[in-house]
């Protein structure tokens, strides 16, 4: 059963993120700055809204349940330098603060425009809003520990020792972890559930609290909201939407993430749009969740998101809103869109005279989650194994490596010249 989750610090007053970048290694950071300038990101970066219209919008998904503020801060820094348009994170005040700190740290290295900060919530039980849980004391000593092997977030350890020191965000207070699931790192992918030979792993699901979410939106550091819905029970969507109240007026973008439910998809989208429209005073976006949390698995994981986009793009009766791919997206997604004729292809509307008018690109862009975190995360893990928990700009050699990986991915949509 899902439980309602409320943040204890959702009513904090707006924070100003002033970050002083450590410049001990000026040469290393200059190399990072030179790379950004050589690629030409400052001169070719448009506003997030323009990128949606031009079909080259890129969103980083930190994860609706991923709450490791150290990694989130570093991921946000790297992908801001890579020119993403939006960073999507858990609807938690400390996580939002970490994202904003990473953005500001990046902008002190190179004064790029800010990406939008988006928070994700759910209207009912959802794969993105769950955690794995088990008691390592109940695990047999001779277990082969397959859960450790399959976890893409390095969130499980059965060694019975401290594997990571988490810092409470904004303090120097270390936390302790001595085995089992590191809750902050678990983002609910579910890969550990079926592999446990003793069926010891439980699923804990939750629903973000609408009132707390509304308070978080009213801070000065949240630009966009994403609502995850199954599309099958629109009454729960309406309940959440109504609960957000006047906070909707503080947003620049409202996104709805939904799976492909076949013939019912369009009718569900229309119902959802009818609920939103009276209070909607900003742009809206439909996130097409092809194969949730699978982009890091392999090349073929992106096929379902492309097929979903192809299906919706052919439906003229779909409601207003940009279309954006997610769920299984990876380095092959942009090429896949090109092959089916959807990459940077213009959408048209007809006026009363039946003349076509181009309004924006048919597909607004692509969101990258598991794959984006994987390619940069392995560099973060390497840095932490050598130096412990650290801000990545304090070790410019790692930042340069991470940025190259991020640019290669973001560049598939942005069209960067990386030669």
C-alpha positions in Angstrom: 0.0 0.0 0.0 1.2 3.5 -0.8 1.7 5.9 2.0 1.6 9.7 1.8 5.1 11.2 2.2 5.4 14.7 3.6 8.7 16.6 3.9 9.6 17.9 7.3 11.3 20.9 5.9 8.9 21.8 3.1 8.1 25.2 4.6 11.6 26.5 4.7 12.0 30.0 3.5 13.6 30.6 0.1 17.4 30.0 0.0 20.0 31.8 -2.0 22.6 29.5 -3.4 26.0 31.3 -3.3 28.7 28.8 -4.0 32.4 29.6 -3.9 34.2 27.3 -6.3 37.6 25.9 -5.0 40.2 27.2 -7.5 43.2 25.4 -6.0 43.7 23.7 -9.4 43.3 26.7 -11.7 44.8 24.9 -14.6 42.4 21.9 -14.4 39.4 24.2 -14.1 40.6 26.3 -17.0 40.7 23.1 -19.1 37.1 22.5 -18.2 36.2 26.1 -19.1 38.1 25.8 -22.4 36.2 22.6 -23.3 32.8 24.3 -22.7 33.9 27.3 -24.8 35.4 25.2 -27.6 32.1 23.2 -28.0 30.4 26.6 -28.2 27.7 26.0 -25.6 27.5 29.6 -24.3 26.9 30.9 -27.9 24.4 28.2 -29.0 22.4 27.7 -25.9 18.9 29.1 -26.1 16.3 29.4 -23.4 14.6 26.2 -22.2 11.4 27.3 -23.8 13.0 28.0 -27.1 14.7 24.6 -27.0 11.4 22.9 -26.6 10.1 24.7 -29.6 13.2 23.9 -31.6 13.2 20.2 -30.8 16.6 20.1 -29.0 15.4 20.2 -25.4 17.4 17.9 -23.1 16.4 17.1 -19.5 18.5 15.3 -16.9 16.5 13.0 -14.7 18.2 12.7 -11.3 15.4 10.4 -10.2 12.1 10.9 -8.5 13.3 8.7 -5.6 17.0 9.3 -5.8 18.0 11.4 -2.8 21.8 11.2 -2.6 22.4 14.9 -2.3 26.2 14.6 -2.9 25.8 12.8 -6.2 22.8 15.0 -7.2 24.8 18.2 -6.6 27.7 16.9 -8.7 25.5 15.5 -11.5 23.7 18.9 -11.7 27.1 20.7 -12.0 28.3 18.4 -14.8 25.1 18.5 -16.8 24.7 22.3 -16.4 28.1 22.7 -18.0 26.9 20.3 -20.7 24.0 22.6 -21.5 20.9 20.7 -20.4 17.7 22.7 -20.3 16.1 21.1 -17.2 17.1 19.1 -14.2 14.4 16.9 -12.8 14.7 15.7 -9.2 12.8 14.4 -6.1 10.3 16.8 -4.6 12.3 17.2 -1.5 13.7 20.5 -0.2 17.2 19.2 0.5 17.4 17.6 -3.0 16.2 20.8 -4.6 18.9 22.8 -2.7 21.5 20.3 -3.9 20.5 20.7 -7.5 20.6 24.5 -7.3 24.0 24.5 -5.6 25.3 22.3 -8.4 23.9 24.7 -11.0 25.5 27.7 -9.3 28.8 26.0 -9.0 28.8 25.3 -12.7 27.9 28.9 -13.5 30.9 30.1 -11.5 33.1 28.0 -13.7 31.4 29.2 -16.9 28.5 31.8 -16.9 25.9 29.7 -18.7 22.2 30.3 -18.5 20.4 28.4 -15.8 18.5 25.2 -16.6 15.0 24.9 -15.2 14.7 22.9 -11.9 11.8 20.5 -12.0 10.4 18.4 -9.2 8.5 15.1 -9.7 5.4 13.9 -7.8 2.9 11.1 -8.3 -0.9 10.8 -8.1 -0.9 7.2 -7.2 1.4 4.2 -6.8 4.1 4.4 -9.4 7.3 2.6 -10.2 9.3 5.8 -9.8 8.2 6.3 -6.2 9.3 3.2 -4.3 12.3 1.9 -2.4 13.7 -1.5 -1.8 14.0 -2.6 1.8 15.3 -5.6 3.7 17.0 -6.5 7.0 20.5 -7.8 6.3 20.4 -9.7 9.6 17.9 -12.1 8.0 20.1 -12.9 5.0 21.8 -16.4 5.0 25.6 -16.2 5.3 26.0 -18.4 2.2 23.9 -16.1 0.0 25.6 -15.2 -3.3 24.3 -11.6 -3.0 22.8 -11.2 -6.4 21.1 -8.0 -5.3 24.4 -6.3 -4.9 25.4 -7.3 -8.4 22.3 -6.1 -10.2 21.8 -2.8 -8.4 22.7 0.0 -10.8 22.8 2.6 -8.1 25.3 0.9 -5.8 22.7 1.1 -3.1 23.0 -2.3 -1.6 25.8 -3.8 0.6 25.7 -6.9 2.7 29.3 -6.6 4.0 28.1 -5.4 7.4 30.4 -2.4 7.3 30.3 1.3 6.6 30.4 1.5 2.8 29.7 5.2 2.4 29.5 8.2 4.7 26.5 10.4 3.8 26.6 14.0 4.8 23.4 15.6 6.0 23.0 18.3 3.4 24.3 21.7 4.5 26.1 20.2 7.5 29.3 18.3 8.2 27.5 15.6 10.1 28.3 12.1 8.8 25.6 9.5 8.7 26.2 5.8 9.1 25.2 2.8 7.0 26.1 -0.7 8.0 24.4 -3.0 5.6 21.2 -3.4 3.5 19.7 -0.8 1.3 21.1 2.7 1.3 17.8 4.5 1.1 19.1 7.7 -0.3 20.6 6.0 -3.3 17.8 3.5 -4.1 15.6 4.9 -6.8 13.2 1.9 -7.1 14.4 0.3 -10.3 13.2 -3.0 -9.0 16.0 -5.2 -10.4 16.8 -6.6 -7.0 13.3 -7.8 -6.2 13.2 -10.9 -8.5 16.8 -12.0 -8.0 16.7 -12.5 -4.2 16.9 -16.3 -3.8 15.2 -16.1 -0.4 12.5 -13.5 -1.3 13.7 -11.2 1.5 13.4 -7.8 -0.3 10.3 -5.8 0.2 8.8 -2.9 -1.8 8.0 0.3 0.0 5.9 2.7 -2.1 4.8 6.3 -1.3 2.9 9.2 -2.7 4.2 12.8 -2.4 2.1 15.1 -0.3 0.3 17.7 -2.4 0.3 20.4 0.3 4.1 20.0 0.9 4.7 20.0 -2.8 2.8 23.3 -3.2 4.9 24.9 -0.5 8.1 23.7 -2.2 6.9 25.1 -5.6 6.5 28.5 -3.9 10.1 28.7 -3.1 12.2 30.8 -5.5 14.2 27.8 -6.8 11.7 25.5 -8.5 10.6 26.2 -12.1 8.7 23.2 -13.2 6.6 20.3 -12.0 6.2 16.8 -13.3 3.2 14.6 -12.4 3.6 10.9 -12.9 0.3 9.1 -13.6 -0.8 5.8 -14.9 -3.4 7.4 -17.1 -6.0 4.9 -16.0 -7.4 6.6 -12.9 -7.8 10.3 -13.7 -9.7 11.0 -10.5 -6.4 10.7 -8.5 -4.8 13.1 -10.9 -7.6 15.7 -10.3 -7.3 15.2 -6.6 -3.5 16.0 -6.7 -4.0 18.9 -9.1 -6.7 20.5 -7.0 -4.4 20.0 -3.9 -1.6 22.0 -5.5 -3.9 25.1 -5.5 -2.4 28.4 -6.5 1.2 27.1 -6.5 0.6 26.3 -10.2 0.9 30.0 -10.9 4.6 29.9 -9.9 5.6 27.5 -12.6 7.1 27.9 -16.0 6.2 24.4 -17.2 3.9 21.5 -16.1 4.8 18.1 -17.4 2.7 14.9 -17.2 4.6 11.6 -17.4 2.5 8.7 -18.5 3.0 5.2 -20.1 1.6 4.0 -23.4 -1.8 2.5 -22.6 -2.7 1.8 -26.2 -6.0 3.1 -27.6 -6.9 4.8 -24.3 -3.8 7.0 -24.3 -5.3 9.9 -26.2 -8.6 9.9 -24.3 -6.7 9.9 -21.0 -4.5 12.8 -22.1 -7.6 14.8 -23.1 -9.2 14.2 -19.7 -6.0 15.2 -17.9 -5.6 18.3 -20.0 -9.2 19.3 -19.3 -8.4 19.1 -15.6 -5.3 21.2 -15.9 -6.4 23.8 -18.5 -8.5 26.2 -16.3 -5.4 26.8 -14.0 -2.7 26.3 -16.6 -0.9 29.6 -17.1 2.4 28.2 -18.5 3.5 25.6 -21.1 2.7 22.0 -20.7 4.6 18.9 -21.8 3.8 15.2 -22.2 6.6 12.9 -21.1 6.3 9.6 -23.0 7.6 7.0 -20.6 8.5 4.1 -22.9 10.4 1.7 -20.7 10.8 3.1 -17.2 14.3 3.2 -15.6 16.0 1.1 -18.3 18.2 3.4 -20.4 21.3 2.0 -18.8 20.5 -1.6 -19.8 21.4 -1.5 -23.5 20.9 -0.1 -27.0 17.5 -1.6 -27.5 16.0 -0.2 -24.3 15.1 3.0 -26.2 12.9 1.3 -28.8 9.7 1.5 -26.7 10.0 5.2 -26.1 10.5 5.8 -29.9 7.5 3.6 -30.7 5.4 5.5 -28.2 6.5 8.8 -29.8 5.7 7.5 -33.3 2.3 6.5 -32.1 1.3 9.8 -30.5 2.9 11.9 -33.3 0.5 10.3 -35.7 -2.6 11.3 -33.6 -3.8 14.7 -34.7 -6.5 14.7 -32.0 -4.0 14.7 -29.1 -4.3 17.7 -26.7 -1.9 20.7 -26.6 1.5 20.3 -25.2 5.1 19.4 -26.2 6.1 15.8 -26.5 9.3 14.6 -24.8 10.8 11.0 -24.7 11.8 9.3 -21.6 12.0 5.7 -20.3 14.8 3.7 -21.8 16.4 6.7 -23.5 20.2 6.5 -24.1 22.9 7.5 -26.5 21.0 5.8 -29.4 17.7 7.6 -28.9 18.3 10.6 -31.1 19.5 8.4 -34.0 16.4 6.3 -33.5 14.2 9.4 -33.8 16.0 10.4 -37.0 15.4 6.9 -38.5 11.7 7.2 -38.1 11.6 10.9 -39.2 10.7 12.4 -35.8 14.0 14.3 -35.0 13.5 18.0 -35.5 10.4 17.5 -37.6 8.0 20.4 -37.6 4.4 20.1 -36.2 1.6 21.9 -38.0 -1.7 23.4 -37.1 -4.4 24.6 -39.5 -6.2 27.9 -39.3 -9.8 28.5 -40.4 -8.6 28.8 -44.0 -7.1 25.3 -43.8 -3.5 26.7 -44.3 -0.7 25.0 -42.5 1.3 27.0 -39.9 4.4 25.6 -38.3 4.3 26.1 -34.5 7.1 24.0 -33.1 9.0 20.8 -33.5 6.9 17.6 -33.3 9.1 16.1 -30.6 10.3 18.8 -28.1 13.3 16.8 -26.9 14.6 13.9 -24.8 15.0 13.2 -21.1 17.9 11.1 -19.9 17.8 9.3 -16.5 19.5 6.0 -15.7 21.9 6.2 -18.7 22.9 9.8 -17.9 23.6 9.0 -14.3 25.5 5.8 -15.2 28.0 7.4 -17.5 28.9 10.2 -15.1 28.2 8.2 -11.9 31.1 5.7 -12.6 33.4 8.7 -12.7 31.9 10.1 -9.4 32.4 6.6 -7.8 36.0 6.5 -8.9 36.6 10.0 -7.5 35.0 9.1 -4.2 37.0 5.8 -3.9 40.2 7.9 -4.1 39.2 11.1 -2.3 36.0 10.3 -0.3 33.0 12.6 -0.6 33.9 15.7 -2.4 32.6 18.4 -4.8 33.7 17.4 -8.2 35.2 20.8 -9.1 37.7 20.2 -6.3 39.2 17.5 -8.5 39.1 19.0 -12.0 40.6 15.9 -13.7 37.5 14.0 -12.8 35.2 16.9 -13.7 36.8 17.0 -17.2 36.2 13.3 -17.7 32.6 13.6 -16.5 32.0 16.6 -18.7 33.2 14.8 -21.8 30.8 11.9 -21.2 27.9 14.3 -20.6 28.7 16.4 -23.7 28.7 13.3 -25.8 25.2 12.4 -24.6 23.7 15.8 -24.6 25.3 16.5 -28.0 23.3 13.8 -29.7 20.3 16.1 -29.4 22.0 19.5 -29.2 24.2 18.8 -32.2 27.5 19.8 -30.6 30.7 19.6 -32.6 32.9 17.5 -30.4 35.6 16.8 -32.9 
